[in-house]
Amino acid sequence: MVKQKRTIVKQFIYNVIGTTFPTLALQLLFLPMIAKNMDGETYGFVLTIVAAVMMVSSGIGNVLNNIRMLSDTEYETKRIHGDFGYLFIVNAFATSAVIIGILYYYGIRGISTYLLTFFMSLSVYAKDYYIVRIRIALDYWKIMICNFFCVLGYAFGYGLFCLGGEWQYIYIIGSLFGLFYNLWKFPVQRPFFAKTALFVQTAKRFGALATATILGRSLQYIDRLLLFPLLGGEDATIYYVSTLIGKTIAMALTPLNSFLLSQLAKKKELSRGVFGKIMLFTCGMGFVGYWICIIVAKPLLGLLYPQWIAQSMKYIYVTTLAAIISAISTVLNPIVLKFCNMNWQIVINGVCFVVYLIISLALLKLFGLMGFCIGNVIANGIMLLLMVIAYQRTYKGV
């Protein structure tokens, strides 16, 4: 028993280190260094396109990843393999088309921007899906090594950027380094385009979760997609800088999400007592995390983004609160995903998306950027409340 607990703790540490390292490298190193060579308007555009790719391409890649993780036991029990090759190819084209459509909507004309963003979208999507092979094997050491390769790729991409290349190289090369490591350790299963009796069921589950995930990720990323055309790149940049510390903490908790999901994948129930302990622990960590973010915000942001620190500090208390609430929801989401009906995902994320759009845009019109930030807090608070309600309504035990 003691040995098993030590193994779980060791796996969790590997997962946290490996998965947070790329996030921290991008948010606290490579993106700030890019910003030093751009004005606020241009950097706002870069942040907006990154948000679109993370929301759509990375979002769908992670959905396919999670569906394969949750379905693995059923496929293995029936000794069948397939379906995910078709889903992978269809969604590769779909996500890339959406990203290209966003570029067109923003009036981008340069063909090189379209091509590089297309490859950025495709590489991020492929890497975020295919790491599922390591997650199924529960080999968190390999997850850590994979993400170290990813950061090494970011460094190569940044080197090309410094030599006169485009910023998209950072994401493309980083994702490809991680993907190639995955393919080296876990070659593609053959036949790639096999279809099984579970295809329709799996496709329906994917569709439901994809809808819910895109709606959910909208709360995290659509702010820049809205602010860029409404207020311009400069204000989008100021808002991003004000959210940086809180959102980095929230994104760093993503490994806990994937770790919990992989650990819960084979469980059939979770008692109210355990749920309560998880909720209490997460809220406690969130409270501590909030004040740590507030304390370190000014010196850290002053180091990373001195050109925008003065304007950004006006919003830091509100934007950090929204990020911490979002982080708590991120930790609870695997429980709702595993033990509650998939429709709850659509209801929760759909309601929060609508609330976010209506309240944030209304408050933006009345109070400017501060009103938009307050709307974000309200929407994330509603999401957390609905997750608790979903679990309480679903689980009838003690």
KEKE-3310 file (N, C-alpha, C; in steps of 0.2 Angstrom, whole numbers, plus 5000, padded with zeros to 4 digits):
npx = (5004:5009:5020:5013:5006:5018:5022:5011:5012:5025:5023:5013:5021:5031:5022:5017:5029:5033:5022:5019:5031:5032:5022:5026:5038:5034:5025:5032:5044:5047:5036:5037:5049:5047:5039:5047:5051:5041:5027:5012:5000:5004:5008:4997:4989:4997:4995:4981:4980:4987:4978:4967:4972:4975:4962:4954:4962:4971:4962:4952:4961:4965:4952:4950:4960:4956:4944:4949:4956:4946:4939:4947:4947:4935:4938:4949:4944:4935:4944:4947:4953:4954:4945:4949:4958:4951:4944:4954:4960:4949:4946:4958:4958:4946:4949:4960:4953:4944:4954:4960:4949:4946:4958:4955:4943:4948:4954:4967:4980:4992:4999:5009:5007:4995:4999:5009:5002:4992:5001:5005:4993:4990:5001:5001:4988:4990:5001:4995:4985:4991:4999:4992:4994:5005:4999:4989:4997:5001:5013:5022:5034:5039:5030:5035:5048:5044:5038:5049:5057:5048:5050:5063:5061:5054:5064:5073:5064:5063:5075:5076:5066:5073:5083:5076:5065:5048:5036:5028:5036:5040:5030:5027:5039:5042:5030:5031:5044:5039:5029:5036:5044:5034:5030:5041:5042:5030:5025:5013:4998:4993:4980:4978:4967:4955:4939:4927:4914:4911:4912:4902:4896:4908:4910:4899:4901:4913:4908:4899:4908:4917:4910:4906:4919:4925:4916:4919:4933:4932:4929:4942:4950:4943:4942:4953:4950:4939:4942:4952:4946:4937:4942:4955:4973:4982:4974:4970:4982:4986:4976:4979:4992:4988:4981:4991:4998:4989:4982:4993:4995:4983:4984:4994:4989:4983:4990:4986:4972:4973:4980:4971:4960:4966:4969:4956:4950:4947:4939:4923:4915:4914:4915:4904:4911:4925:4924:4921:4933:4942:4937:4938:4952:4956:4950:4956:4970:4968:4964:4976:4985:4980:4983:4997:4999:4995:5005:5017:5014:5017:5032:5036:5029:5033:5046:5045:5036:5038:5034:5020:5016:5011:4998:4992:4991:4980:4970:4973:4969:4955:4956:4965:4957:4947:4954:4959:4947:4943:4954:4951:4939:4944:4951:4940:4934:4937:4931:4917:4917:4920:4910:4898:4883:4887:4880:4879:4891:4889:4878:4884:4895:4889:4879:4888:4896:4886:4882:4894:4897:4886:4885:4899:4901:4891:4895:4907:4903:4898:4907:4920:4936:4937:4924:4923:4932:4926:4914:4920:4924:4911:4905:4915:4913:4899:4901:4909:4900:4889:4896:4898:4884:4881:4888:4882:4869:4870:4877:4871:4875:4885)
npy = (4994:5006:5007:5008:5021:5029:5027:5033:5046:5049:5048:5058:5069:5068:5071:5084:5092:5089:5093:5106:5113:5116:5126:5136:5139:5145:5155:5163:5165:5163:5170:5183:5187:5188:5199:5210:5213:5219:5230:5235:5233:5224:5213:5210:5205:5193:5186:5184:5175:5165:5162:5157:5146:5138:5137:5130:5120:5114:5112:5102:5092:5088:5084:5072:5065:5063:5056:5044:5039:5037:5027:5017:5005:4998:4996:4987:4977:4971:4968:4975:4987:5003:5016:5029:5034:5038:5048:5057:5062:5068:5078:5085:5092:5099:5108:5115:5122:5130:5139:5145:5152:5161:5169:5175:5182:5192:5199:5196:5196:5191:5177:5169:5170:5163:5150:5147:5148:5138:5126:5127:5126:5112:5105:5107:5102:5088:5084:5086:5077:5064:5061:5054:5040:5038:5042:5032:5022:5025:5031:5042:5047:5047:5056:5068:5068:5069:5082:5090:5088:5095:5109:5111:5111:5123:5132:5130:5135:5148:5153:5153:5163:5174:5175:5181:5174:5169:5171:5159:5148:5144:5138:5128:5120:5116:5108:5098:5092:5086:5078:5069:5062:5055:5047:5040:5032:5026:5019:5022:5013:5000:4993:5010:5016:5008:5003:5001:4991:5000:5013:5023:5025:5030:5041:5049:5052:5059:5070:5076:5079:5087:5098:5103:5106:5115:5126:5127:5130:5142:5152:5153:5158:5166:5179:5187:5185:5192:5205:5210:5213:5222:5232:5233:5229:5234:5236:5223:5217:5223:5218:5204:5204:5208:5196:5186:5180:5174:5166:5158:5150:5144:5136:5128:5120:5110:5098:5091:5089:5080:5070:5066:5062:5051:5042:5040:5034:5020:5018:5016:5023:5038:5043:5055:5060:5059:5068:5079:5082:5084:5095:5104:5104:5109:5122:5128:5128:5136:5148:5152:5152:5163:5174:5173:5175:5189:5195:5192:5198:5212:5214:5203:5204:5217:5214:5205:5212:5226:5237:5237:5237:5246:5250:5237:5233:5238:5230:5218:5212:5207:5200:5189:5183:5178:5169:5160:5154:5148:5138:5130:5124:5117:5107:5100:5096:5083:5074:5077:5074:5060:5054:5059:5061:5064:5075:5084:5091:5099:5106:5114:5120:5127:5135:5144:5149:5157:5166:5172:5179:5188:5195:5200:5207:5217:5223:5227:5237:5246:5249:5248:5240:5235:5231:5221:5212:5209:5202:5191:5185:5182:5173:5162:5159:5154:5143:5134:5132:5125:5114:5108:5106:5097:5085:5083:5080:5069:5059:5047:5041:5040)
npz = (5000:5004:4995:4984:4985:4985:4972:4965:4969:4964:4950:4949:4952:4941:4931:4933:4933:4920:4912:4915:4912:4898:4897:4906:4900:4888:4892:4901:4896:4881:4874:4881:4876:4863:4862:4865:4852:4846:4843:4853:4846:4836:4844:4851:4840:4838:4851:4850:4839:4844:4855:4847:4841:4852:4858:4848:4840:4849:4859:4852:4850:4863:4867:4858:4863:4876:4874:4869:4879:4889:4882:4881:4889:4886:4872:4873:4880:4871:4862:4851:4838:4832:4823:4828:4819:4808:4815:4819:4806:4800:4810:4810:4797:4800:4811:4806:4796:4802:4809:4798:4794:4804:4803:4790:4793:4801:4792:4786:4774:4769:4762:4768:4781:4782:4778:4788:4800:4798:4798:4811:4818:4814:4819:4833:4836:4832:4841:4854:4853:4851:4862:4870:4869:4878:4890:4891:4894:4906:4909:4916:4917:4904:4898:4904:4898:4885:4885:4888:4877:4869:4873:4870:4856:4855:4859:4848:4838:4842:4840:4826:4824:4829:4819:4809:4805:4807:4820:4822:4820:4833:4839:4830:4828:4841:4844:4835:4839:4851:4846:4837:4847:4853:4843:4841:4853:4853:4840:4826:4827:4817:4807:4801:4797:4802:4805:4818:4827:4837:4832:4829:4842:4848:4840:4843:4856:4856:4848:4857:4868:4862:4858:4871:4876:4867:4870:4884:4884:4878:4888:4893:4882:4873:4876:4871:4857:4856:4861:4853:4839:4844:4853:4849:4846:4856:4868:4869:4872:4884:4892:4892:4898:4911:4915:4915:4926:4934:4924:4920:4932:4932:4920:4923:4931:4923:4921:4933:4930:4919:4925:4936:4928:4921:4932:4937:4926:4927:4937:4945:4953:4964:4980:4990:5001:4997:4986:4992:5000:4990:4984:4995:4997:4985:4984:4995:4991:4980:4986:4993:4982:4975:4982:4982:4968:4967:4975:4969:4956:4952:4953:4944:4932:4929:4926:4915:4906:4905:4897:4898:4911:4919:4915:4916:4929:4935:4933:4939:4951:4949:4937:4941:4951:4943:4935:4945:4950:4938:4938:4949:4944:4933:4940:4945:4934:4928:4936:4934:4921:4921:4929:4928:4917:4900:4894:4904:4902:4891:4894:4906:4900:4889:4895:4903:4893:4886:4896:4898:4886:4885:4898:4899:4887:4889:4901:4897:4888:4897:4907:4902:4900:4913:4916:4907:4913:4925:4921:4917:4929:4934:4925:4926:4940:4939:4932:4940:4951:4944:4941:4953:4957:4946:4950:4963:4959:4952:4959:4971:4982:4998)
capx = (5000:5014:5024:5008:5006:5024:5022:5006:5015:5031:5019:5010:5027:5033:5017:5017:5035:5033:5017:5020:5037:5031:5017:5030:5043:5030:5022:5036:5051:5047:5032:5039:5055:5044:5035:5052:5052:5034:5023:5006:4995:5006:5009:4990:4987:5000:4991:4974:4980:4989:4972:4963:4975:4974:4955:4952:4966:4973:4956:4950:4966:4964:4945:4951:4964:4952:4939:4952:4958:4940:4936:4952:4945:4930:4941:4953:4940:4932:4950:4946:4957:4952:4940:4952:4962:4946:4942:4960:4960:4943:4946:4964:4955:4941:4952:4964:4949:4942:4959:4960:4943:4947:4962:4951:4939:4952:4957:4974:4981:4998:4999:5014:5004:4990:5002:5012:4997:4990:5005:5005:4987:4990:5006:4998:4983:4993:5005:4991:4981:4995:5002:4987:4997:5009:4994:4986:5002:5002:5021:5023:5041:5039:5026:5040:5053:5041:5037:5056:5058:5044:5053:5069:5059:5052:5070:5075:5060:5064:5082:5074:5063:5079:5087:5072:5059:5041:5035:5024:5040:5041:5025:5027:5045:5041:5025:5034:5048:5035:5026:5041:5046:5029:5030:5047:5041:5024:5023:5006:4995:4990:4978:4977:4960:4951:4932:4924:4907:4910:4913:4896:4896:4913:4910:4894:4904:4917:4905:4897:4913:4920:4905:4907:4926:4926:4912:4922:4939:4930:4930:4949:4953:4939:4943:4957:4947:4934:4945:4956:4942:4933:4947:4962:4978:4985:4970:4971:4989:4986:4972:4983:4997:4985:4979:4996:5000:4983:4981:4998:4994:4977:4986:4999:4985:4980:4992:4982:4966:4974:4982:4965:4956:4969:4968:4949:4947:4945:4935:4916:4911:4918:4910:4904:4917:4931:4923:4921:4940:4945:4934:4941:4959:4957:4948:4962:4975:4966:4965:4984:4987:4977:4987:5004:4999:4995:5011:5022:5012:5020:5039:5037:5026:5038:5052:5043:5032:5039:5031:5013:5015:5007:4991:4989:4990:4973:4965:4976:4965:4949:4958:4968:4951:4943:4959:4959:4940:4944:4958:4947:4934:4949:4953:4934:4931:4938:4926:4911:4918:4920:4905:4891:4881:4890:4876:4881:4897:4887:4874:4888:4899:4885:4876:4893:4898:4881:4882:4900:4896:4881:4887:4905:4900:4887:4899:4912:4900:4896:4913:4926:4939:4936:4918:4924:4935:4921:4910:4924:4923:4904:4905:4918:4909:4893:4904:4911:4893:4886:4900:4896:4877:4881:4890:4877:4863:4872:4879:4866:4878:4887)
capy = (5000:5012:5007:5011:5028:5032:5027:5038:5053:5050:5049:5065:5074:5068:5074:5091:5095:5088:5097:5114:5116:5120:5132:5141:5142:5149:5161:5167:5166:5165:5175:5190:5189:5190:5205:5215:5215:5221:5235:5233:5231:5218:5208:5209:5200:5187:5183:5182:5169:5159:5160:5154:5139:5134:5135:5126:5115:5111:5109:5096:5087:5085:5080:5066:5062:5061:5051:5038:5037:5034:5022:5012:4999:4995:4993:4982:4971:4968:4966:4978:4993:5007:5022:5035:5036:5042:5054:5061:5065:5073:5084:5089:5097:5104:5113:5120:5126:5135:5144:5149:5156:5166:5174:5178:5186:5197:5203:5195:5195:5188:5170:5166:5170:5158:5144:5145:5147:5131:5121:5128:5123:5105:5102:5108:5097:5081:5083:5086:5071:5058:5060:5049:5034:5038:5043:5026:5017:5028:5032:5049:5049:5048:5062:5073:5068:5072:5089:5093:5089:5101:5115:5111:5113:5130:5136:5130:5140:5155:5154:5155:5169:5179:5175:5184:5170:5171:5168:5153:5143:5142:5133:5122:5116:5113:5103:5093:5088:5082:5073:5064:5058:5051:5042:5035:5027:5022:5020:5022:5007:4998:4998:5016:5018:5003:5005:4995:4992:5006:5019:5028:5027:5034:5048:5053:5054:5064:5076:5079:5082:5093:5104:5106:5108:5122:5131:5128:5134:5149:5156:5154:5161:5170:5186:5190:5185:5197:5211:5212:5217:5227:5237:5234:5225:5237:5234:5215:5215:5225:5213:5198:5205:5208:5189:5182:5176:5170:5161:5153:5146:5139:5132:5124:5114:5106:5091:5088:5087:5074:5065:5064:5058:5044:5038:5039:5030:5013:5018:5016:5028:5042:5045:5062:5062:5060:5074:5085:5083:5086:5102:5108:5105:5113:5129:5130:5129:5142:5154:5153:5154:5170:5179:5172:5179:5196:5197:5192:5201:5218:5213:5198:5207:5222:5211:5202:5216:5233:5242:5237:5235:5252:5249:5230:5232:5241:5224:5212:5208:5204:5195:5184:5180:5174:5163:5155:5150:5143:5133:5125:5121:5113:5101:5096:5094:5076:5070:5077:5070:5053:5051:5062:5061:5069:5080:5089:5095:5103:5111:5118:5125:5131:5141:5148:5153:5162:5171:5176:5184:5193:5199:5203:5212:5222:5227:5231:5244:5251:5251:5247:5234:5232:5228:5214:5207:5207:5197:5184:5182:5180:5167:5156:5157:5150:5136:5131:5131:5120:5107:5105:5104:5091:5079:5081:5078:5062:5054:5046:5038:5044)
capz = (5000:5005:4989:4978:4986:4983:4965:4963:4971:4959:4944:4949:4951:4934:4926:4935:4930:4912:4908:4917:4909:4892:4898:4909:4895:4883:4895:4905:4893:4874:4872:4883:4872:4856:4863:4865:4845:4843:4846:4856:4841:4833:4849:4852:4835:4840:4856:4847:4835:4849:4858:4843:4840:4859:4859:4843:4838:4855:4862:4849:4851:4869:4867:4855:4868:4882:4872:4868:4886:4892:4879:4880:4892:4882:4866:4875:4883:4865:4858:4844:4838:4826:4823:4830:4813:4804:4818:4819:4800:4799:4814:4807:4792:4802:4815:4802:4792:4807:4810:4792:4793:4809:4799:4785:4797:4804:4786:4785:4767:4768:4761:4772:4788:4782:4778:4794:4805:4796:4800:4818:4820:4813:4823:4840:4836:4832:4847:4859:4853:4851:4868:4873:4870:4884:4895:4892:4897:4913:4909:4917:4915:4896:4897:4906:4893:4879:4885:4888:4869:4866:4875:4866:4850:4856:4859:4841:4834:4844:4837:4819:4824:4830:4813:4804:4804:4809:4827:4822:4820:4840:4841:4825:4829:4848:4844:4831:4843:4855:4842:4835:4852:4854:4838:4842:4858:4852:4833:4825:4827:4810:4802:4804:4795:4803:4808:4822:4829:4842:4829:4830:4849:4850:4837:4846:4863:4854:4846:4863:4872:4858:4859:4878:4877:4864:4874:4890:4882:4876:4894:4894:4876:4868:4878:4866:4851:4856:4862:4847:4834:4847:4856:4846:4849:4862:4874:4870:4875:4891:4896:4892:4903:4917:4916:4914:4932:4936:4919:4920:4937:4930:4915:4926:4934:4918:4922:4938:4927:4915:4930:4939:4923:4920:4938:4937:4920:4928:4943:4944:4958:4969:4986:4992:5006:4993:4982:4997:5002:4984:4983:5000:4996:4979:4986:4999:4986:4976:4990:4994:4975:4973:4986:4979:4962:4969:4978:4964:4950:4950:4951:4939:4926:4928:4923:4908:4901:4908:4893:4899:4918:4923:4913:4917:4936:4937:4932:4941:4956:4946:4932:4944:4954:4937:4933:4951:4950:4932:4939:4953:4939:4929:4944:4946:4928:4926:4940:4931:4914:4922:4933:4926:4910:4895:4893:4908:4900:4886:4898:4910:4896:4885:4899:4905:4887:4884:4901:4897:4881:4887:4903:4898:4882:4892:4906:4893:4885:4902:4911:4898:4901:4919:4916:4904:4918:4930:4918:4916:4935:4935:4921:4929:4946:4938:4929:4946:4954:4940:4941:4960:4956:4942:4954:4968:4956:4949:4964:4976:4988:5003)
cpx = (5004:5018:5019:5007:5012:5024:5017:5009:5021:5028:5017:5016:5030:5028:5016:5023:5035:5028:5017:5026:5036:5027:5022:5035:5040:5028:5027:5043:5050:5043:5034:5045:5053:5042:5040:5053:5046:5031:5016:5001:4997:5006:5002:4987:4990:4996:4984:4975:4982:4982:4967:4965:4974:4967:4953:4956:4969:4967:4953:4955:4966:4957:4946:4955:4960:4947:4943:4954:4952:4937:4941:4950:4940:4933:4945:4949:4937:4938:4949:4951:4954:4948:4944:4956:4957:4945:4948:4960:4955:4944:4953:4962:4950:4944:4956:4959:4946:4947:4960:4955:4943:4952:4959:4946:4942:4956:4964:4975:4987:4998:5003:5011:4999:4994:5006:5007:4993:4994:5006:4999:4987:4995:5004:4993:4986:4997:5000:4986:4986:4998:4998:4990:5002:5004:4991:4991:5004:5010:5022:5030:5042:5035:5031:5045:5050:5040:5044:5058:5054:5047:5059:5067:5057:5059:5073:5071:5061:5071:5080:5071:5068:5083:5082:5066:5053:5040:5031:5029:5041:5036:5025:5033:5044:5036:5028:5039:5045:5032:5031:5044:5041:5029:5036:5046:5035:5022:5015:5003:4992:4985:4976:4969:4955:4945:4929:4917:4906:4911:4908:4896:4902:4913:4905:4897:4909:4914:4902:4902:4917:4916:4906:4914:4927:4922:4916:4929:4938:4931:4937:4952:4949:4940:4947:4954:4942:4937:4949:4952:4939:4937:4953:4967:4981:4981:4970:4977:4989:4982:4976:4988:4994:4983:4985:4998:4995:4982:4987:4998:4988:4980:4991:4995:4982:4983:4988:4975:4968:4976:4976:4961:4959:4968:4960:4946:4944:4941:4927:4912:4916:4913:4910:4909:4923:4930:4924:4929:4943:4943:4937:4948:4960:4956:4954:4968:4974:4967:4972:4987:4986:4982:4995:5004:4999:5001:5016:5021:5016:5028:5040:5034:5031:5044:5050:5040:5032:5035:5023:5011:5010:4999:4988:4988:4983:4968:4967:4972:4959:4951:4961:4962:4948:4948:4959:4953:4940:4948:4955:4942:4938:4950:4946:4932:4932:4933:4919:4911:4917:4913:4898:4890:4885:4887:4877:4887:4894:4883:4879:4892:4895:4882:4882:4895:4893:4881:4889:4900:4891:4883:4894:4905:4896:4891:4905:4910:4899:4902:4920:4929:4938:4929:4919:4927:4930:4916:4913:4923:4916:4903:4908:4915:4903:4896:4905:4905:4890:4889:4898:4889:4877:4883:4885:4871:4864:4873:4874:4869:4880:4894)
cpy = (5006:5013:5010:5018:5032:5032:5032:5045:5054:5051:5056:5070:5074:5072:5081:5094:5095:5093:5104:5117:5119:5126:5137:5144:5146:5156:5166:5168:5168:5170:5182:5192:5191:5197:5211:5217:5218:5226:5232:5230:5224:5212:5206:5204:5193:5183:5181:5176:5163:5157:5156:5146:5135:5132:5130:5119:5111:5108:5103:5091:5084:5082:5073:5062:5059:5055:5044:5035:5034:5028:5016:5005:4995:4992:4987:4976:4967:4966:4969:4985:4997:5013:5029:5038:5041:5049:5059:5065:5070:5079:5088:5094:5102:5110:5118:5124:5132:5141:5148:5154:5162:5171:5178:5183:5192:5201:5202:5193:5191:5180:5166:5165:5164:5151:5142:5144:5140:5126:5121:5125:5115:5102:5102:5102:5090:5080:5082:5079:5065:5056:5055:5042:5033:5038:5036:5021:5020:5029:5039:5051:5051:5055:5068:5074:5071:5079:5093:5093:5095:5108:5116:5113:5121:5134:5136:5135:5147:5157:5156:5161:5175:5180:5178:5180:5172:5167:5161:5147:5140:5136:5126:5117:5112:5107:5097:5089:5084:5076:5067:5060:5053:5045:5037:5030:5023:5023:5019:5015:5005:4992:5004:5018:5012:5006:4999:4996:4998:5013:5024:5030:5032:5041:5052:5056:5060:5071:5080:5083:5088:5099:5107:5109:5115:5127:5133:5132:5141:5154:5158:5158:5166:5177:5190:5190:5190:5204:5214:5216:5223:5233:5238:5230:5227:5235:5226:5213:5217:5220:5206:5198:5204:5201:5184:5177:5172:5164:5156:5148:5141:5134:5126:5118:5109:5099:5088:5086:5081:5068:5062:5059:5051:5040:5036:5035:5023:5012:5019:5021:5032:5045:5053:5064:5063:5067:5080:5087:5086:5094:5107:5109:5110:5121:5132:5132:5136:5149:5156:5155:5161:5175:5179:5176:5186:5199:5198:5196:5207:5217:5208:5201:5213:5220:5208:5207:5223:5238:5243:5236:5240:5251:5242:5230:5234:5235:5218:5208:5204:5199:5188:5180:5175:5168:5158:5151:5145:5137:5128:5121:5116:5106:5097:5093:5086:5072:5071:5073:5063:5050:5054:5061:5066:5075:5086:5094:5100:5109:5116:5123:5129:5137:5146:5152:5159:5168:5175:5181:5189:5198:5203:5208:5218:5226:5230:5238:5249:5254:5249:5240:5231:5229:5221:5209:5205:5202:5191:5181:5179:5173:5161:5154:5152:5143:5132:5128:5125:5114:5104:5102:5097:5085:5078:5078:5070:5057:5053:5043:5043:5046)
cpz = (5000:4998:4983:4979:4984:4975:4962:4964:4966:4952:4943:4948:4944:4930:4927:4932:4923:4909:4910:4914:4903:4893:4901:4904:4890:4886:4898:4902:4885:4872:4875:4878:4865:4857:4863:4857:4842:4846:4849:4851:4838:4838:4851:4847:4836:4845:4854:4843:4839:4852:4854:4842:4847:4860:4855:4842:4844:4859:4859:4850:4857:4870:4864:4860:4874:4880:4871:4875:4889:4889:4878:4883:4888:4875:4867:4877:4877:4860:4851:4844:4831:4828:4824:4824:4809:4808:4818:4812:4799:4803:4812:4802:4795:4807:4811:4798:4796:4808:4804:4792:4798:4806:4794:4788:4799:4798:4784:4777:4765:4767:4766:4779:4788:4782:4785:4800:4804:4799:4808:4821:4820:4818:4831:4841:4837:4838:4853:4859:4854:4858:4873:4874:4876:4890:4897:4896:4904:4914:4910:4916:4908:4895:4899:4901:4887:4879:4886:4881:4866:4867:4871:4859:4850:4855:4851:4837:4836:4841:4829:4819:4825:4824:4807:4802:4807:4816:4827:4822:4828:4841:4836:4827:4836:4848:4840:4835:4848:4852:4840:4841:4854:4849:4838:4847:4857:4845:4832:4824:4820:4811:4804:4803:4796:4807:4812:4823:4834:4839:4830:4837:4850:4846:4840:4853:4861:4852:4852:4867:4868:4858:4866:4879:4874:4868:4880:4889:4880:4882:4895:4888:4872:4870:4873:4859:4850:4856:4856:4842:4838:4850:4853:4849:4855:4868:4875:4874:4883:4895:4897:4898:4910:4920:4917:4920:4933:4931:4919:4926:4935:4925:4918:4930:4930:4919:4928:4935:4923:4920:4933:4934:4922:4926:4939:4932:4922:4934:4941:4948:4962:4974:4987:4996:5002:4989:4986:4999:4996:4983:4989:4999:4990:4980:4990:4995:4982:4980:4991:4987:4973:4976:4984:4972:4963:4971:4973:4957:4948:4948:4945:4932:4924:4924:4915:4903:4904:4904:4894:4906:4921:4921:4915:4925:4939:4937:4936:4946:4954:4941:4935:4948:4949:4936:4939:4951:4944:4934:4944:4949:4935:4933:4945:4940:4926:4930:4937:4924:4915:4924:4932:4919:4906:4894:4898:4906:4895:4890:4902:4905:4892:4889:4901:4899:4885:4890:4900:4892:4883:4892:4902:4893:4885:4897:4902:4890:4891:4906:4908:4900:4908:4920:4913:4909:4923:4927:4917:4923:4936:4931:4924:4936:4945:4935:4935:4950:4950:4940:4948:4960:4952:4946:4959:4965:4953:4954:4969:4982:4993:5002)
residu = (MET:VAL:LYS:GLN:LYS:ARG:THR:ILE:VAL:LYS:GLN:PHE:ILE:TYR:ASN:VAL:ILE:GLY:THR:THR:PHE:PRO:THR:LEU:ALA:LEU:GLN:LEU:LEU:PHE:LEU:PRO:MET:ILE:ALA:LYS:ASN:MET:ASP:GLY:GLU:THR:TYR:GLY:PHE:VAL:LEU:THR:ILE:VAL:ALA:ALA:VAL:MET:MET:VAL:SER:SER:GLY:ILE:GLY:ASN:VAL:LEU:ASN:ASN:ILE:ARG:MET:LEU:SER:ASP:THR:GLU:TYR:GLU:THR:LYS:ARG:ILE:HIS:GLY:ASP:PHE:GLY:TYR:LEU:PHE:ILE:VAL:ASN:ALA:PHE:ALA:THR:SER:ALA:VAL:ILE:ILE:GLY:ILE:LEU:TYR:TYR:TYR:GLY:ILE:ARG:GLY:ILE:SER:THR:TYR:LEU:LEU:THR:PHE:PHE:MET:SER:LEU:SER:VAL:TYR:ALA:LYS:ASP:TYR:TYR:ILE:VAL:ARG:ILE:ARG:ILE:ALA:LEU:ASP:TYR:TRP:LYS:ILE:MET:ILE:CYS:ASN:PHE:PHE:CYS:VAL:LEU:GLY:TYR:ALA:PHE:GLY:TYR:GLY:LEU:PHE:CYS:LEU:GLY:GLY:GLU:TRP:GLN:TYR:ILE:TYR:ILE:ILE:GLY:SER:LEU:PHE:GLY:LEU:PHE:TYR:ASN:LEU:TRP:LYS:PHE:PRO:VAL:GLN:ARG:PRO:PHE:PHE:ALA:LYS:THR:ALA:LEU:PHE:VAL:GLN:THR:ALA:LYS:ARG:PHE:GLY:ALA:LEU:ALA:THR:ALA:THR:ILE:LEU:GLY:ARG:SER:LEU:GLN:TYR:ILE:ASP:ARG:LEU:LEU:LEU:PHE:PRO:LEU:LEU:GLY:GLY:GLU:ASP:ALA:THR:ILE:TYR:TYR:VAL:SER:THR:LEU:ILE:GLY:LYS:THR:ILE:ALA:MET:ALA:LEU:THR:PRO:LEU:ASN:SER:PHE:LEU:LEU:SER:GLN:LEU:ALA:LYS:LYS:LYS:GLU:LEU:SER:ARG:GLY:VAL:PHE:GLY:LYS:ILE:MET:LEU:PHE:THR:CYS:GLY:MET:GLY:PHE:VAL:GLY:TYR:TRP:ILE:CYS:ILE:ILE:VAL:ALA:LYS:PRO:LEU:LEU:GLY:LEU:LEU:TYR:PRO:GLN:TRP:ILE:ALA:GLN:SER:MET:LYS:TYR:ILE:TYR:VAL:THR:THR:LEU:ALA:ALA:ILE:ILE:SER:ALA:ILE:SER:THR:VAL:LEU:ASN:PRO:ILE:VAL:LEU:LYS:PHE:CYS:ASN:MET:ASN:TRP:GLN:ILE:VAL:ILE:ASN:GLY:VAL:CYS:PHE:VAL:VAL:TYR:LEU:ILE:ILE:SER:LEU:ALA:LEU:LEU:LYS:LEU:PHE:GLY:LEU:MET:GLY:PHE:CYS:ILE:GLY:ASN:VAL:ILE:ALA:ASN:GLY:ILE:MET:LEU:LEU:LEU:MET:VAL:ILE:ALA:TYR:GLN:ARG:THR:TYR:LYS:GLY:VAL)
# end
